[in-house]
Amino acid sequence: MALCSVVEVALHFESFRNIDLFHQGLYHLKARLCWDTPEGPCIAAKPSGQLSGTNISLEADVGTRQTERTDHHHLIPAHIIDEQCSYSTRSFLIRYCEEEVELNEIGQFRLEVPLKRSDNSAIANGTNGSSLARTDASNGNNNGSSNNGAAQSSSSSSSSIHDLILEIDLMFADLTRHGGADSFGENPDVDSTEFKCVSTSRFRIRHLDKGIHEFCPVVFDEYHFCLTNVMLHSVLLDHRFRLAHLDSMLGGSSAASGSNNDGATSAVADDGTDSRGTESGAIRRLSATGARPSTTSRSGDGDLPGVLGPGAMSMVESLFGGVDIAESRESMLTHAEGFYRVHLEPLIASHEQLSKWFKDLIETIGTAHLEAVLGSGHLPELPDMVQRVSKSLAEDGELSTKSIATSRLLRTHLEARLGAVITARAVATQLTLDVTAASCCVLELWHLVLAMLLQAPREAALALREKWERRVAKRWSSSVVKEGVRQDLMHCGTSDAAATHPALAEAKRKDALAADEEAEAAFFVQDLSMMPPLRLRPLIFEERYAPLGGSVGTPAAVSKSSSASKHTKKESASPRQATAGTRIEEDDCSPSAPKSYHGVHLVVLVHGFQGNSFDMRLMRNNLALLYPDSMFLSSTCNEDNTEGDINDMGIRLAQEVVNYICDWCPGSALGRLSFVAHSLGGLIVRAALPLLQEYSSKMFTFLSFSTSHLGIFGDRLSLFNTGFWMLKKWRNSMFLQQVSMSDHEVPRETFLYKLSKARGFDLFQNVVLTSCCDDQYGPMQSARAEIHPDWDGVPDKEVYREMVKHLWANVRPERVRRMDVNFVILEKNLDAFIGRTAHIQFLECQPMMKMLVHNWSALFR
């Protein structure tokens, strides 16, 4: 490896938000970059620098009060840990739930990767080898980060390197021995604190040399539920000449050192000097030993110009394979043009891509920040000479079948610069000068980009976040099966979902495996902990409904934001489920899109039988992750009373909701009111709704997880039903009697029958009923609240039919979704056999929760 590409990666830590950390204390984040090699991860680069934004609000506060005040979020400043090759943010003291800390810090990593020619034989023979490079680049992914156009041409120098792994550790210092967080805040003793890593998040980074700009939120495990908004940026800065054999002789690798942090090209000419005319340090060390390595090329590279292996001692040897080159002037010019395409074109493309992304960012966030950074509204441009070369190379790209010699602009430039007699040394020197000029321009623009990010961190994060949300939703959609649109809301479809969905899910997982792996590889930055493999991922079967004889539109209350933030899809109905021409329009706005209503969205989460508020913790946290402006009430009023009367539980819930609204959302502060309930919780919510009529205009989404809206049928002889009957007799529980409709001798006098006649689903803009065929605690037919053909043998089947009709009497079909979740249950135990495992999966399966909050954002915004 004689020539390498210099790539810089900037990690911008914008903010930290505590969602549900268990412990108060001192925290900070530590990041490092590793190569993902077959032998295991190895350090890729040391941090090369750090930048920090100015805490303007703190300065204003200090200037106003004229008093010195301890900043608990800045006890230990950001720093680089050389011995660990990692970057550490500043420390911050976390004491409260939903506490947010503005970080606005950038850690810089610089690494060098081998420069690979895409078509060496074409360069050697004087033909245009760029077409193949562009073809390879087109196979990459334009993931919304402006990685298109000129940026793709940079793949002519891209190398087949291993993926990078970004590891971010959550570091925690327990302050118990300091008297707790409050006491430590009054008298901080930083020197005596000991930090330990409590959780690690990992990301896979691909194609970083193409210039990527990605929003990658860092979420740690469920026991350390917090969010760090991180933006990852990379840029191709330079091409450098390296004496790779010297690094091996000295026992190190320059690719991982990151020690040379300047932006100029360190290409060495054949006389042992670099582009600045000074003797190379590597050459000096080599001369002192009296050694000179072999000039034999690597196996497989061949004896082509510019493909010399680790024996190259200078830029000339690296390009031409030797110092004494005797070729015609025309041949030397042809070689020079090929070298320019390989070495200079990627830098020009890097500048164009970075400039385009910068201009798009400025257009999004406004020019006021640009003027603050630049002092004017103009960006630095490439020198005239480099622009002429860039134009020449662009013209060559349109003439991919012709010789490089057809480029008159580049040929004219080289003829003027190289003179009448062209030597290998002259070509190497001129190429070094032009690459250095382009590299300096890229470096100058890169520093402006970093300054802009520090000037407007929140705006930059929002600009990248919406693209990330849409890509993640598309990624999760591979686990969603849309079964079209039906028009009969009350009756079960012609096929039995409980019988067909398991087989369809298994086939889906097998058939979509290759496509899923391809979609995964298309992500430039992939969160390795967010999405399990497809074979372990739950699948959701969704059914939508339309009015009889018509089409269905997006509910009126669903967000109608600007066309830039929202667009609609139209999906044809399945022929077996809807008449021809029936279609459905779905809200496809991202979670961060502007709201169309005023006030706060309050989401009430209600646990089930013998549960508590902690049961709904994971669902609440995943909602809070994407919807930070919403408020969440995890009901606690019935934690000790789930054995009692459902009506009494509904009264307590209604009172709890009213009290919370009066305390936290008084007057017009309440914009929307939604309920998310598990099992018995769905019945408790329905029992509370008649007492919450004053908020009927605010009610938005009703989502129930495996709730027995029609009760638990006791017609089948099964292990679960036998155990349920015994439990009902033993515990003498009012709830168990009500849910089995045995609380009254006359079925139409039972509580559930009366509840079906009360107002409920018709109050909401969205009604979502989820079920699972493996869950016997919430039977599928009852959880879906629909009339099933199997009821012919059920006692009081007419009563159940009447309950279904009452439930859906005044509900608009287009507002209803039924979702059947197919979980992958690996355990083979009693809980799985009786259906309890599937019932609990609704509370513990985070992939299902992430799928819901990402793909159906219209329900929660």
N, C-alpha and C positions, 0 to 999 in steps of 0.2 A: 504494500500500500504506500504509494508515493504521494498521491494527491487525495485530499479529503474535503468534504463539505462541512462547513461550520454552521450549526443550527443553534439558535437560542430559544429556550422555552421560558416563558414568563408565567408564573402562577400568581394570579391576582386574587387575594383573599379580601372579598368585599365586606362581608359581615358574618357574624355568628349569632344564631338564635337558639335559645334554650326552649325546646318544646316539652320535654318531659325527662329531664335528668333527675336521677334519684338523690344525688348528693350535692349539697352546696360546697363550694370550694374554689380553688384557683385552677384555671385551665389555660392551656395553650395548644397550638397545633404544630406538628412537625412533619415536613414533607421531604421526600427523596425520590429520585428517579433511578430505576434499575432496568437492565436489559432482561427480557424474558427469553432465556436460553434453554436448550434441552437439559443442560446440566443444572439448571436452577437460576434464580435471579442473581444478578451481579450489578454492582454500582455502575451506572452509566456516566455520571457527571457530578462534579462538585458544584455547589452554588457559586456563581461568579459575581453576584451582587445582590443588593436589596434596595428597594425604594419604599418610601412611606409618604402618604398624604398628610396634609396639615389638618389638625383638629381645630377647625375655625371656631366652632361653638365653645370649645373649652377655652381658647384664647380670649374670646369675647367675654366669657364669664370671669376669667381671672382679671382681665383688664378692668372690668366694671367694679368688682369687689375689692381689687387691690389687696387681696389676701392670698397667701399660698395655700393651696388645697391639694390633698393627695388624690390622684386619679387612680381609682381602684382597677381600672381597665388598662393601666399602663405601668404596672409595678415592675415588670421585667421587659425591657424593650426587645423588639425583633432582632434576631441575630443569626449568624451562620455557625454551625457546629462542624468544624473542619474534620475532626476525627471520625464523625459519623456521616460525612458527606450529605448533610441535611440542612434544611432551612427551618427556622423556628419563628413563628409569629410572636407578637408580644403576649404577655399573660393578661388574663382578665378574671375578675372575681364574679362568680355567678351565685346569686342569692335568691332569685325569684323565677317563677314559672313565666314563660313567654318573654323573658328578658332578652333584649337584643343589644349586641355590641357592634359598633361600626369599627371595622379593622382598617380597610383601605391600605393594604400593604402588598408589595410585589416582591416575590423571590425569583431571582434569575438563575437559570441553569444554562451553561453553554457546553455543548458536546460536539464531537467531530465523528463523522461517519465516512466510510470509504466512498470515493467517487467512482461510480460505475458508468462506463460508456454504453449507450444502448445499442449501437451498431458500429463496433470498432472497424470492421472490415470496410464498411462504407466510407468511414473517415479516411482510412489508409488509402483507399483507391480514388478518393476525391469525389465521391458521390454523396448525395444528400441523404443522411441517415436519420433525419428528423421525423420522417413520416411514421416510422415504426414507434418512435418515442411518443409521438402524439397519440397513436393508436393505443399504446399501453396506458397512457394517461386517461384516455376516455373511459377505460374500464374502472377508474376510480370513482369515488362517490362525491358528488357535489351536495354536501349535507347542509346547505343553507348558509355556509360561511364564506360565500363568494369565492370558492375554490374552483373557478372555471376559467375559460378563456385562456389568458396568458399564463395563468398559474399552472395549467395542465402541461404546458410545454416544458416546465421545469423538470418533468419526469425524465427528460433526457439525461439528467445527471443523478436521478434517484437511484439509491442502492437497495439491494435486497437484504435489508438488515432485519434483525429481530425486532419484535414489537417492544415498546417501552411499557414498563409498569410504573405507574405513579402510586406511591404509598403515602397515605396521610394518617398520622397517629393522633389520637386524642389523648393528651397528657393531662393528668389530674394530680393535684396535691391536696391531701386531706388536711383540713385545718382544725380537726377535733382537739388536738393537743395545744392549739393556740386559743382555745376557748370558743371555737366556732367561727363561722364566716363574719358575723356581726362584730365580734371582738377583734378579729384580725383586721377588719376594715378600719377600725379606729386606730389601731397600732400595728401596721403591717411590718412583719419581720420576714422579709423575703429570703434572706440568707439561710434561714433555718428550715425552709420548706423543701420537701423532697417530692419530685414528680415521678409518676409511673405511667406507663402506657396502659390505658383501660380498654381501648378499642382501636381498630385499624380499618380503614376503608381503602380499597384498591381499584384502580382504573387502568384499563388497557388503552394505550395510545398508538394509533397507526398513522403512517404517512405524515409524520411531523415535519418532514422536510418540504412538504407542499405548502406550508403556511396555513395553519388552522386557527380558528377563533371560535372557541366553544364555551358554552355555559355548562358547568358540571357541578351541580349541587352535591355536597358531601354529606351523606346521612350515615350515622353509625348504627350499631346494633340496637335491638329493641330495649335493652337495658340502659342505653345511653342515647336516648332519642333526642338528637339535636341536629341542627342544620347549619352548614357553613356554605355560603354562596361563593363559589370559586369560579373564576374565568381562566381558561387556559389558552394562551396565545403562543404561536411559534412562527419563526421566520428563518429563511435561508439567508445567512449574513455574508458568507465568504467562501472562497475555495483557497485551500492552503497546501503548500508542499511540506510533506513531513518525511523524515528519515525513519521509517518504521523499524528498520533493523536496529537502530540505535536504542529505541525504546525497549526492544526485547533484550538487548545487551545490558541495558541498565535496569531491567527487571520491572519495567512499568509500561503503560500505554498512554500515549498522548491523547487518545480518544476519550479517556476517562479523566484526564487531569483537569481540563477546563482552566488551566492556569493562564493561558494567553488570552486576555480578554479584550484586546484591541480589535478594531474593525478592519484593519488593512490586511491585504494578502501577504503572507509570509513566504512567497515563492522565491526559491534560491536559484540564481543563474549559474551557468557552468563554471564561473570563476570563483565560486564559493561565497558570493555576496548575495544579500537579499535585495528587495526592491528599493531599499533606502541607501544602498551602497555600503552597508556595514557587514562585516563578516558574520556569518551565521554561527550562533552559539553551538549548534549541533556539529557544524563543521570543525569548529575549534576543538571540541571535545574529541572528535574523531582523529584530528591531526595529532593531538597529544598522545594518542595511543598508537599512532602509526599504522592503523588498520584501514583497509579499504575493502568494502564488501563486494561480493560478486555482482555482476550486472546481468545475471541470468533471469529471464522473465519467469513468472509463476507458471505452474503447470496449468494448461488450459487457456492461458491468455494469448499464447502465440507470440511471434516476433513482430507485432504490429506497432507502429508508432503510437506513442501515448499510452501503451499498455504494459510498460515495463514494471516488473515486480519490485520487491523490496530492495533490490540492489541499486536503484537510482540514487545518484549523489547530488543531482541538481535538477532544476526545472527542465533543462535541455534534454538530459538523459531520460527524464520521466516522459517527455513529449515525443522525442524522436528515437529513443533507444540507444543513443550515443551522442558524443560531442562532435565528431568529425563526420558531418553529413554533406555529401557532394551530390546535389540534385539540381535540376534546372530551375530557373526563376519561376516558371509557370507551375512546376510541381510544388515548390515551396509555398507559393501563394495558395495553391489548392489545399495543402496541408494546414496552413494557417487558418483558412476559412473553416475547415472542419474543427480545429481546436476552439475557435471562437464560438461555434455552435455548442460545443460540449461544455465549455467553461463559462462563457459570458452570458449566453442566452438564459440559463436558469436564474442568474442574478437579476437580469433585466425583468424577467417574468416575476420574480419575487418582489421587485420594486413596484411593478404595475399592479400586482394583486394586493399588496399592502396598501398602496395608494387608493385603489378602488374601495377596499374595505374601510379605510379611514374616511373617505368622502361619504360613503353610505352612512357611517356612524355619525358624522357631523350633520348630515341631512336629517337623521333621526332625532338627535338630541339638541340641535340648534347650534348656531354659530357663535353664541356668546362665550361658550367654553373655549372654542378655537382661538378667539381673539385673546382670551386670557393666557393661553399657552404660547401662541405665536407672536402676539402683538399685532397681527394682521390676518387677513383671510387667505393667504397664499401658502401653498405647500411647496417644499423644496422639490426641484425637478432634477432629472439626470443632466449631466453636462451635454453640451451640443454634440460632442464627439460620440458619446455613448448613445445618444438619441439617434444619431445617424446609423450607428451599427444596429440599434434596435429596429429601426425601420427596414433596414436591409434584411435582417433575419426574418422579420415578419413577411416580407415579400417572398423570401425563400420558402416559407411555410406553405404558400399558395402554389408553389411550383415543385411539389415533392417528387415528381418523376424526372426532374431535370437535374443537371449538375449544379453543385454549389457555385461553380464558376459563373453561372448566369447572374449572380448577384453583383451588379455593377457598383452599387453604393459601397458595399463592404470591400470589394476589390479595389475601388478607387482609394478608399481610406487606407488600406494596407499598403498599396503602392506608394502613396504619399509618405507614409510613416516609415516604411522599411527601406526605401531607396532603391537604387539600381541593382546593387549586389545584396542579395538576401541570404543571410546565414541563419543557422538554427538558433544561435544566441540572440540575434536580433528579433526573431519571431517570439522566443520565450520572453525576452525583456518587454516587448511591446504588449504581449498578451498579459503579462504581469501588471503593467501600468494601467491597462484598460480595465482589468478585473478589479484592481485596487480602487480605481475611480468609481466603478459601479458599486463596489462594496461599501465605500464611504457614504454614498448616497442612500443606500439601503439602511445603513446604520443610523444616519441622521434622521431619516423618516421613522425608523423603529423607536428611537428615543422620543420623538414627538408623539407617537402613538401611546407609549407608556405614560408620558406626561398627561395626555388627554384622559387616559383611564383613571389616573389619580385625581384629575380635576373633576371628573363626572362619573364616579364609580357606580352610583345607583342607576343612572340613566343607561350606562353601558350594559349593566347586568340585565336590565329590563329589555333592552334591544335584543340581546342574545337569548333570553329566557324563553320568549314565545316560540322561537324556532326549535329550541330544545323540547318544549312541551309537545309540539306537533310531531316531532320525530319519535318521541317516546310513545305517544299515543298510537302512532302508526305501527311501531314495533310491537306493542301489546295487542294490536288488533289481529295479529296472527293467531291468537288464542281465543278469538271471538267468532262464533258461528251465528250469522244473522239468518234466521229462518223465514224471512219474508214478512208479509203483512197479511193478517187474517181479519175477517170482518165480524166473526162471531165471538164476542167477548166472554160469553157465559159457558159455552160448551167446549169440551176438550176437542182437539183436532182429530183427524181421521187416524193418525198414527199415535201409538202410545209412547210418550216421551220417555217414560221409565224403562221401556223395553228397547227403544232404538238409540237413545243418546249414548249409553256406554259403548256400544259397538261403533257408532259414528265418531266418538271421541278417540277411541283407540286408532281407528283408521286415519283420522286427522293428524294425530301425533306422528304416525309413520310416514304419511304422504308429504307432510309439510316440513319434514326434518331438514332436507337439503335446502329448501327455500329459507328456512329459519336460520340456518348456519350462514347462508349468503347474506341475509339481511343483517345478521350480527356482525359479519366482517365489514360491512359497509359503514359502520359507525367509526368515526375518527377517534372519539373518546367514548369508551364503553365502561359503565359501572359494573364491575364484576359481581357485586353483591345484590344488584337490583332485581335481576331476572334469572330464575333457575332454568336449567335445560328444559327443552320442550317436553321431554318424556316425563318430567316431574311437575310440569306446570298445569294448573287447573284450566279447564276450558269452560266458557260460558256460552250457552245457547240462548239467544235472545229472540223473543217474539214481540212484534208490534201489532197494532190494531188500527183499523180504519172504519169510519162510519159506513153503514150498509149502503152500497151503491155509489160510493163517492171515494174521494181521495183524502188523505190526511195531511195536515200541515203542522208545522211547529206550533206548540201551544202558545197562546197569546202572551203569556207572562215570561216566556223564555227570552233570554237576552237578544236584543236586536241592535247589536253594536255596528260600527262602521264596516264597510265592505272590506277594509284592510284587515280587520280583526276577525271577521266571520264570513263563512260561505256555507252554502247548503249542499247536501248530497241528495240525489234521487236514486232510490233503489227499487227495482222492479220486484213485484211480489212473486212468490212461488205459485205456480199454477194450481197446486193442490190446496192452497190456503187462501187464495184471494182471486177475485175475478180479474180478467185481463184489464190492463190499464190502471189498476190500483197502484199507487205509489206512496211513498212516505218521505217527507223532508225532515232531516235531522239537524239540530243545532250542532255546529262544529267549531264553536269558539273555544279558544284556549283558556285555561284557568286564570291567566293573568290579564286577559282582555278587559277593557273598561266595562264597568257595570252599567246597566241601563236603568237602574233604580237607585233611590236614595235610602240611606240608612244601612244598618248592619244586618247580616244574615245570621240568625241564631239557629244553631243545629242542636237539638235535644237528643241525647243518646240514652236509651232505656234498656237495661239488662233483662235477663229472663228469670226462670224459676230457680230459686235457691242461688241466685247470683248476686253480684254487687257491681258498683260503678267501675271497678277495676277491669271487669270483663270487657268493657267497651273501650279500653285504653288504646289498643292498637288501631282500631278504626278511627278513634278520635285523633290520634297522632298523625295518621296518614292523611286525614282531611286537613288538619292544621298545617301540614307540610306544604300543601299546594294552595291553600286558601287562608293565608295569614290574617286577612281582614275580617274573617268570620269569627263569631263567638260560639263557644261550645259549652253546653250544660250536660254533664254526665250525672244522670239522676241518682240520688241517694235515698230518696224518701221511702222506698219500699224494700230496702236491703234486708230488713228483719221481718218482713211481712208478706213474703211471696206465697205463703201457704194459705193466706186468707182470701177474702172476697175480692174478685177482680174489680168490681165496682168501687169498693173502698180504695183499692190501689189507684184507680183512675182519678178519684177525687184528690188523693194526696199528690199525684203527679201534676194535676191541673193547678193546684195551689202552689206547688214548687215552681212551675213555669211562670205563673203570674208574679210571684214574688221576685223571681230573677229578672223578669222584664222590667218591673217597677224599679229595681235597684240599678240595673245596668243598661237598659234600653228604654228609658222613660220617654213619653211623648211620641214624637215622630222619629225617634232614633231607630226603631225597629223597622227594617225594610222587608225581611222575609223570615218565615218561621218554618223549619223543617224538622222531621222526626226520623231517626234511624233506630230501629228496634230489633232485638234478637229474641226469638222464641216467644215466651209469655209477654215480653215487652211490647210486641205488636198489639196484643189484646188490651194491655194497660193503656196504650196510647189511644186506641179506639174508644175505650171507656172514658178517657179524659176529654175527648174532642167536644162533646156536647157542652162542657163547662168552659170551653175556650172560644165560644162563638164570637166574642168581641174581636178576635184576631183572625177571623175567617178570611178577610181580604189579604192577609199577609201569608197565609199558609201556602207552601210552595211544593215541597217534596215529602212523600211518605215512602220510606224504604224499610221493608221488613225482611229479616233473615230467618227463613224456616219457621214462620209463625203459623200455628194451626188456626186459621181464621174460621174453619168449619168444625173445629174440635178434633179429637183423636178418635178415629173409628175403632170399634172393638169387635168388628165382624170376623176378623181373621184370627185363626189360632196360630200365634207366633210366640217366640220367647219374650219379645218385648211386651206384647199385649198381656201375656200371663204375668210378667213382672209388674206391669202397670196396674193390673187389677189387684194384685196382692198389696202393692204400695198404697193404693187408694183405700183399701179396707184397713190397713194397719195404721196409717197416719191420720185417717179421718180428716183429710185436707179439703177445705172448701174449694180451693182452686182446682184440685184434681177432679172433684165432682162436677164443677162447672165446665171444665174443658172436655170432659167425657159426656156432657149433657145428661148427667144422672142426678142433677140437683133438684129436679122436679119430675113427678110422675108423668106429667103431660109435656111432651117434647116442645110444644109451642109456648110453653110457659118457662122454659129454661132461660138462663141468663144469656147464653150465646145467641139464641134465636131472637131475643129481644134486642140484643146489641146489633144484630144484623139490620134491624129496622131503623136504627138511629143514623143520623147523618155522620158520614165518615169520609170515605174515599172521594166523594164528590167535592169536598172542600179544597182538594189539592190540585195543583197544576201538573204534578207528576206523581204517578203511583207505580211503584216498583215492587213486585213480589218475587223473591228469590226462593228457590227450593233445591233439593238434591234428592235423587232417587235412592241414594244409600242411607238417607236420614229417616229413621222410623220415629224419632222423637217429634219431628214435625212432618207428618206424612205428606207426600208430594201433592196429592190431590187437594188436601186441606190447605197447604201452604200456597197453592196456586189459585185457590178459591174458584174452582170451575166444576161444572157438572161432568161426571165421567161415566162412560158406558158400563163400567164394572159395578155401578151402584144398583144394578137390577136385583142383586141378592142382599143388599144392605137393608136392615130394618129402618123404617122411617125415612126411606129414600126421598119421599115427597117433601119432607121437612127440610132436608139438605138442599133440594132443588129450590125451594122457596127462599132459603137463606142466601143462596147465590144470586138469585134475582133481586133480593133486597139490597145486597151489597153493591151491585152494579147498576141499580135502577137509574140513577141520575148522573152517572159518570160518562164523560165523553171518551170514547174508545181510543182516540189518538193520544190521550194522556197516559195510557197504561202500557207498561212493559212487564212481561213475565220473563224471568231469567232462571234457567236451570243450570246449576254449577256441577260440573263433573270433576271431583277431586281425585287426585292420585293418592290412594291410601295404601301404604306399604305394610302397615302393621296387620298381623293376622291374629287378633286376640278377641276376647269377649266383647270389649267395647266396640270394635269394628263389626262384629257379628250382629249385635243388637242395634247398630246404627248410631251409637253415641259419638263415635269418633267423627263421623261426617257432620253431626250436629255441632260439635265443638270447633270444627274447622272454620266455620263462619266467624269465629272469634279469634282464631290463631293463624289463619292462612293469609299472610301479608301479600303474596302475589295476587290473590283474588281482590284484596282491598286496593292495591295499586292499580289493577286493571280497571276497577270501578271509578276511582277518582281521576284517572287519566283519560279514559275513553268516554266517560259520560259526565264531562265537566258541566254540562248544562243542568244537571241535577243539583249541583252543589254551589254554583257561583252566586 
